[in-house]
Amino acid sequence: MAAEIHSRPQSSRPVLLSKVEGHQDVVSAALLIPKEDGVITASEDRQEEPPAGRLHGMGRALRARSAIWLKRDSGQYWPSIYHTMSSPCSAMAYHHDSRRIFVGQDNGAIMEFHISEDFNKMNFVKTYPAHQNRVSAITFCLTSEWVISTGHDKCISWMCTRSGSMLGRHYFTSWASCLQYDHETRHAFVGDYSGQITLLKLEQNTCSVITTLKGHEGSITSLWWDPVQRLLFSGASDHSIIMWDIGGRKGRTLLLQGHHDKVQAICYIQLTRQLVSCSADGGIAVWNMDISREEAPQWLESDSCQKCEQPFFWNIKQMWDTKTLGLRQHHCRKCGQAVCGKCSTKRSSYPIMGFEFQVRVCDSCFESIKDEDRTSLATFHEGKHNISHMSMDISRGLMVTCGSDRIVKIWDMTPVVGCSLATGFSSR
C-alpha cells in the first residue's frame, strides 16, 4: 500500500497523484470522501479468518472487506479501518452528510454502516435482504429513507432504511447492471445486459414503467443522470456512449464513439459541460459537450445501393434482371444511406457527430467533410490499468479509478476539465 505523489505538470492531461495498493483481489468500487484526503473502497478481497469456535489451523473462512484509507503525513494512504464481510463486495454508496455507507454483496445482501466523524470507526447498522444474486448498483435517498438497488437477479428493489423492510420490486428480462435515480421526481433509470434502459416511476409500494430507451448494441455498463439539464448518459459494452435528452427535446440522442473497449464509468460535469468516461482498456476520455453536436442518422434500408443502384446480394430479382452479382450492404455513418463497398471507399472521423476515429462514409459525404470538421472534440488519455469503476469529486476536480489489477488510483483532473476557481473548483 503506497502512494506516489507527483507535482502538477503544465501539460493538459490527468495527473496521477496517488496509488493505493494493498488489496488482494478485485476492487469493486472506490469513492473519494468529500472535503477529506480519504478514499472508501469495497473489494472482493478474500482475507482468511479462523471461524469462531475452531482452533487455529482447523479451517478458515474467506471474507471480503470494505475499507477507509486516509492520507498520512508521509503522503501515503493507509487503511484507517476496515470491515470484513462474508461475501465479496460488489457495489457501494456513501452519503457524506449522514456518514452512512451501503455495501452490496455477491450474495444479494446490502449492509449499512455508520462512520464516525474521525473516520476511525465503522459501526454496523443493519443488513437488507435486497436481492437473490449479486448487487450491481446502490443509491440512497435521505428524504424518503430508501435504499434503492439493482442486481443480477434481474430486478430493482427499494427498501425502507428505518424499518429494513422491502417496499417494492420490479423485474426485468435481463440482469440489471446499473442504476441512476432522480431524487426529486422519484424516477429510476435502470440499464440491463440486453442493452435496454428502463425509466420507472417509484411509489411507496409499487412502480410504473414510463418508457424504455433502445440504442446500444451491447449491454449497458454505466449510467449518469444530470437532473439540472435532464440529460441521461449511458455507456455500453459496444464501446459507445449515448446522450439521451430526457428533458427539452425529447427523443434527441447523441452518439459518442472514441473508446476501443467497453465503457465502464461516466461522469457529466454540468458546470463545464464536459463528460468524463473510462473504459476497460484504461482509456480516459473527456468530451466537450458545450457545442452544438449533430445527431447520428438512422440507418436506411434498401434492396440496392442508394448511390449506384446496384443490387445487394439478397435482391434476387434485380440480380436476375440485370445479370449481375449482388453486393454487400454497408452504411454511411454521416448520411445513413445504404451503400455498396465501391461507393464507400473512404474513411473519416467526424467528431461533430461523435465519431472521434475513422468510420465508413460514402464518397460524396467524404468530399463534403472539411479538414476543420475533423478537429477532435474530445481528449484521450491513458489510465494505464484496467478501469472497472470510476468516481469523481467534481468540486475539487479529483477522480478515483480502480480495477481488476487491485490498484486504486487518484487523479487530478483539473488540467483537462478546468484549472481555476472560475470554473468552480476549489484549491486543496
C-alpha positions in Angstrom: 0.0 0.0 0.0 1.8 3.1 -1.2 1.2 6.5 -2.7 3.1 8.2 -5.4 2.9 11.9 -5.3 3.7 14.0 -8.4 3.9 17.7 -8.8 1.4 19.1 -11.3 3.0 19.5 -14.8 1.8 22.1 -17.2 0.6 19.7 -19.9 -3.2 19.2 -20.3 -3.6 15.7 -19.1 -4.7 14.0 -15.9 -2.1 13.9 -13.2 -1.6 10.8 -11.1 -1.5 12.0 -7.5 -1.5 8.7 -5.6 -1.7 5.0 -6.0 -3.3 2.9 -3.2 -2.0 -0.6 -3.2 -2.8 -3.4 -0.7 -5.9 -5.1 -2.0 -5.6 -8.8 -2.6 -8.4 -9.1 -5.1 -10.6 -7.0 -7.5 -11.6 -3.6 -6.1 -15.3 -3.3 -7.0 -15.8 0.4 -6.1 -13.9 3.3 -4.8 -15.2 6.7 -3.6 -13.5 9.9 -2.6 -14.5 11.3 0.8 -15.7 14.9 0.2 -13.6 17.5 1.9 -11.2 14.9 3.2 -8.0 13.2 1.9 -9.5 9.8 2.1 -10.9 7.0 -0.1 -13.5 4.4 0.7 -13.1 1.1 -1.1 -15.2 -2.1 -1.5 -13.3 -5.2 -2.7 -13.6 -8.9 -3.3 -10.6 -9.5 -1.0 -10.6 -13.0 0.4 -9.0 -12.4 3.7 -8.6 -15.6 5.7 -10.0 -15.6 9.2 -10.4 -18.6 11.6 -14.0 -19.4 12.2 -15.5 -18.9 15.7 -15.3 -21.9 17.9 -12.5 -23.6 16.0 -8.8 -23.9 16.8 -6.4 -22.0 14.7 -5.5 -24.0 11.6 -8.6 -26.3 11.7 -10.5 -24.5 8.9 -10.7 -20.9 7.7 -13.4 -18.6 6.4 -12.8 -16.4 3.4 -14.1 -12.8 3.9 -14.3 -9.7 1.7 -13.9 -6.2 3.1 -14.8 -2.5 2.9 -12.1 -0.1 3.9 -11.4 3.5 4.5 -8.0 4.8 3.5 -6.7 8.1 4.9 -3.8 10.1 3.7 -1.0 10.3 6.2 1.7 13.0 6.7 4.1 10.9 4.6 1.8 11.3 1.6 0.8 7.7 1.7 -2.7 6.3 2.0 -3.1 3.7 4.8 -6.2 1.9 5.9 -7.8 3.7 8.9 -10.5 1.0 9.4 -11.9 -2.0 7.5 -14.9 -4.3 8.0 -14.9 -7.8 6.8 -17.9 -9.4 5.2 -18.9 -13.0 4.4 -19.5 -12.4 0.7 -17.5 -10.4 -1.9 -18.3 -6.7 -2.1 -19.8 -5.8 -5.5 -21.3 -2.2 -5.1 -21.2 0.7 -2.7 -23.0 4.0 -2.0 -21.8 6.7 0.5 -23.9 9.6 1.9 -21.4 12.1 3.4 -23.7 14.4 5.3 -25.1 11.5 7.3 -21.9 9.4 7.1 -23.8 6.3 6.1 -22.3 3.7 3.8 -24.2 0.9 2.0 -22.2 -2.0 0.7 -23.8 -4.5 -1.8 -22.5 -8.1 -1.8 -22.3 -11.0 -4.2 -24.9 -12.9 -2.2 -27.5 -10.2 -2.8 -27.4 -8.5 0.7 -26.7 -4.9 1.4 -25.0 -3.9 4.7 -25.4 -0.4 6.2 -22.7 1.1 8.3 -22.3 4.5 10.1 -18.8 6.0 10.0 -17.5 8.1 12.9 -16.6 11.8 12.4 -12.8 11.0 12.6 -13.2 8.1 10.1 -11.7 5.7 12.6 -14.8 3.6 13.4 -17.3 1.9 11.2 -20.4 0.8 13.1 -22.7 -1.8 11.6 -26.4 -0.7 11.4 -28.3 -3.4 9.6 -28.5 -5.9 6.7 -31.0 -5.5 3.9 -32.0 -8.7 2.0 -32.4 -6.8 -1.2 -31.6 -9.4 -3.9 -31.2 -13.1 -4.5 -28.0 -12.6 -6.5 -25.1 -10.1 -6.9 -25.9 -6.5 -6.2 -24.8 -4.3 -9.2 -25.7 -0.8 -8.1 -26.9 1.1 -5.0 -28.3 4.6 -4.3 -29.5 6.1 -1.1 -32.3 8.7 -0.8 -32.2 10.5 2.5 -35.5 12.4 2.1 -37.6 9.2 1.6 -35.2 7.0 3.6 -35.0 4.5 0.8 -32.1 2.3 -0.3 -32.6 1.5 -4.0 -30.6 -1.2 -5.7 -30.3 -3.4 -8.8 -29.0 -6.9 -9.1 -28.2 -9.9 -11.2 -31.5 -11.4 -10.1 -33.0 -9.2 -12.8 -34.7 -6.7 -10.5 -34.7 -3.3 -8.9 -35.7 -3.2 -5.3 -36.3 -0.3 -2.9 -36.3 -0.8 0.9 -37.1 1.3 3.9 -33.9 2.2 5.9 -36.0 2.9 9.0 -37.7 -0.5 9.2 -35.4 -2.5 7.0 -38.5 -3.9 5.2 -38.9 -4.4 1.5 -41.2 -1.8 -0.2 -41.2 -2.9 -3.8 -39.5 -4.8 -6.6 -39.7 -4.7 -10.3 -38.3 -7.4 -12.6 -36.6 -7.2 -16.0 -35.9 -9.8 -18.7 -32.1 -9.4 -18.2 -29.6 -8.7 -15.4 -30.0 -5.2 -14.1 -26.5 -3.8 -14.4 -26.6 -0.1 -13.4 -28.8 2.5 -11.8 -29.4 6.2 -11.6 -32.1 7.9 -9.6 -33.8 11.4 -9.7 -34.4 12.2 -6.0 -36.9 15.0 -6.7 -39.2 13.1 -9.0 -38.5 9.5 -7.8 -37.7 8.4 -11.3 -35.2 5.5 -11.6 -33.1 4.7 -14.7 -32.1 1.0 -14.9 -29.7 -0.3 -17.6 -29.5 -4.0 -18.2 -27.5 -6.7 -20.1 -29.8 -6.7 -23.1 -28.7 -3.1 -23.9 -32.0 -1.6 -22.8 -32.6 1.3 -20.4 -35.9 1.4 -18.5 -37.3 4.5 -16.9 -39.5 3.8 -13.9 -41.5 6.0 -11.5 -41.2 4.6 -8.0 -44.0 4.8 -5.5 -44.2 3.7 -1.9 -45.1 0.1 -2.7 -45.3 0.0 -6.4 -43.9 1.4 -9.6 -44.8 2.2 -13.2 -42.8 1.8 -16.4 -42.6 5.2 -18.1 -40.6 4.2 -21.2 -37.7 2.1 -22.5 -34.6 3.5 -24.3 -33.0 1.4 -27.0 -30.0 2.3 -29.0 -27.0 0.4 -27.8 -25.8 -2.8 -29.4 -24.3 -4.2 -26.2 -25.1 -4.5 -22.5 -25.4 -1.2 -20.5 -22.4 -0.9 -18.3 -22.8 2.6 -16.8 -25.3 5.4 -16.4 -25.2 9.1 -15.4 -28.1 11.3 -14.8 -27.9 15.1 -14.8 -31.0 16.5 -13.1 -30.2 20.1 -14.0 -30.2 19.7 -17.8 -32.2 16.5 -17.5 -29.7 14.5 -19.6 -29.0 10.8 -19.3 -25.7 9.4 -20.4 -25.2 5.7 -21.0 -22.1 3.7 -21.6 -22.1 0.2 -23.0 -20.1 -2.9 -24.0 -20.4 -1.8 -27.6 -17.7 0.8 -26.8 -20.1 3.7 -27.3 -21.8 6.4 -25.2 -25.3 7.8 -25.9 -26.6 11.1 -24.6 -30.4 10.9 -24.2 -32.2 14.3 -23.9 -35.0 13.4 -21.4 -36.0 17.0 -20.8 -36.4 19.6 -23.5 -36.1 17.9 -26.9 -37.5 14.5 -26.2 -36.2 11.7 -28.3 -32.9 13.5 -29.2 -29.9 11.3 -28.9 -26.2 11.9 -29.5 -23.7 9.1 -30.1 -20.1 9.3 -28.9 -17.6 6.8 -30.2 -14.0 7.1 -29.1 -13.2 4.2 -26.8 -11.8 0.9 -28.0 -13.3 -1.2 -25.2 -16.4 -1.3 -23.1 -17.2 1.9 -21.3 -17.1 1.2 -17.6 -17.9 4.5 -16.0 -19.1 8.0 -16.9 -19.5 11.3 -15.1 -21.0 14.5 -16.5 -19.7 17.8 -15.2 -22.6 20.2 -15.6 -20.7 23.3 -14.7 -18.2 23.0 -17.6 -20.4 20.9 -19.9 -17.8 18.1 -20.1 -18.3 14.3 -20.0 -15.6 12.1 -18.5 -15.6 8.4 -19.4 -13.4 5.5 -18.6 -13.1 2.1 -20.5 -11.9 -1.3 -19.6 -8.6 -0.9 -21.5 -7.6 2.0 -19.3 -8.8 4.8 -21.6 -9.9 8.1 -20.1 -11.8 10.4 -22.3 -13.0 14.0 -21.8 -15.8 15.0 -24.2 -16.7 18.6 -25.0 -20.5 18.8 -24.7 -20.6 22.6 -24.8 -21.1 22.7 -28.6 -23.9 22.1 -31.0 -23.4 18.5 -32.0 -25.2 16.7 -34.8 -27.4 13.6 -34.2 -26.3 10.5 -36.0 -28.7 9.4 -38.7 -30.8 6.3 -38.6 -29.5 3.7 -41.0 -31.7 3.4 -44.1 -32.7 0.1 -45.6 -32.7 -0.6 -49.3 -32.5 -3.6 -51.7 -29.9 -1.8 -53.8 -27.1 0.7 -53.3 -28.6 4.2 -52.9 -25.7 5.6 -54.8 -25.1 3.4 -57.8 -28.4 1.4 -57.6 -26.5 -2.0 -57.9 -28.5 -4.8 -56.2 -27.5 -6.2 -52.8 -26.9 -9.9 -52.6 -30.4 -10.8 -51.3 -32.1 -8.9 -54.2 -32.5 -12.0 -56.4 -35.0 -10.4 -58.8 -32.8 -7.4 -59.7 -29.7 -9.6 -59.9 -31.5 -11.9 -62.4 -32.9 -8.9 -64.4 -29.6 -7.2 -64.7 -27.4 -10.3 -64.9 -25.2 -9.0 -62.1 -23.9 -10.4 -58.8 -25.2 -8.9 -55.6 -23.1 -6.7 -53.4 -22.7 -6.5 -49.7 -24.6 -3.7 -47.9 -22.8 -1.0 -45.9 -24.0 2.2 -44.3 -22.5 5.7 -44.4 -22.2 7.0 -40.9 -22.8 10.6 -41.9 -25.9 10.3 -44.1 -27.1 6.9 -43.1 -27.7 5.7 -46.6 -27.3 2.0 -47.6 -24.3 1.8 -49.9 -22.0 -0.8 -51.5 -18.3 -1.0 -50.9 -17.4 0.7 -54.2 -19.4 3.8 -53.3 -18.0 4.0 -49.7 -14.2 3.5 -50.2 -13.4 6.3 -47.8 -13.0 6.6 -44.1 -13.1 9.7 -42.0 -13.5 11.0 -38.4 -16.5 13.3 -37.9 -16.4 14.5 -34.2 -19.4 16.8 -34.5 -21.5 13.6 -34.8 -19.5 11.8 -32.1 -17.1 9.8 -34.4 -13.7 10.5 -33.0 -12.0 7.8 -35.0 -12.3 7.0 -38.7 -15.6 5.4 -39.8 -17.1 4.4 -43.1 -18.6 7.2 -45.1 -19.9 7.3 -48.7 -17.7 9.0 -51.2 -19.9 12.0 -51.6 -20.1 12.6 -47.9 -16.3 12.3 -47.7 -16.0 15.1 -50.2 -18.3 17.3 -48.1 -16.3 16.9 -44.9 -13.7 19.7 -44.5 -10.4 19.5 -42.6 -11.7 21.6 -39.8 -14.7 19.2 -39.5 -12.2 16.5 -38.4 -10.9 18.5 -35.4 -11.3 16.4 -32.3 -13.9 17.4 -29.7 -12.5 15.2 -27.0 -9.2 14.4 -25.4 -8.0 10.9 -24.7 -5.6 9.8 -22.0 -4.2 6.6 -20.7 -5.0 5.4 -17.2 -2.5 2.5 -17.5 -4.7 0.0 -15.7 -7.9 -1.9 -16.3 -10.7 0.5 -15.1 -13.8 -1.2 -13.8 -15.1 1.7 -11.7 -14.6 5.5 -11.5 -15.9 8.2 -9.3 -15.3 12.0 -9.2 -15.2 14.7 -6.6 -16.2 17.4 -9.0 -15.8 20.3 -6.5 -12.1 19.5 -6.3 -11.5 18.1 -9.7 -10.4 14.8 -8.4 -11.1 11.4 -9.8 -10.5 7.9 -8.4 -10.3 4.8 -10.6 -10.0 1.1 -9.7 -10.0 -2.2 -11.5 -9.1 -5.9 -11.6 -5.4 -5.1 -11.2 -6.3 -4.4 -7.5 -4.9 -0.9 -7.6 -6.7 2.3 -6.8 -5.5 5.5 -8.5 -6.3 9.1 -7.5 -6.1 11.7 -10.3 -6.0 15.4 -10.5 -8.4 16.1 -13.5 -8.3 19.9 -13.3 -5.7 20.2 -16.2 -8.3 18.7 -18.6 -11.7 19.8 -17.0 -10.8 23.3 -15.7 -8.0 24.5 -13.5 -9.0 27.7 -11.9 -11.5 28.9 -9.2 -13.5 30.5 -12.0 -14.6 27.0 -13.2 -15.9 26.2 -9.7 -13.0 24.0 -8.5 -11.6 24.9 -5.1 -7.9 24.7 -4.2 -6.8 21.9 -2.0 
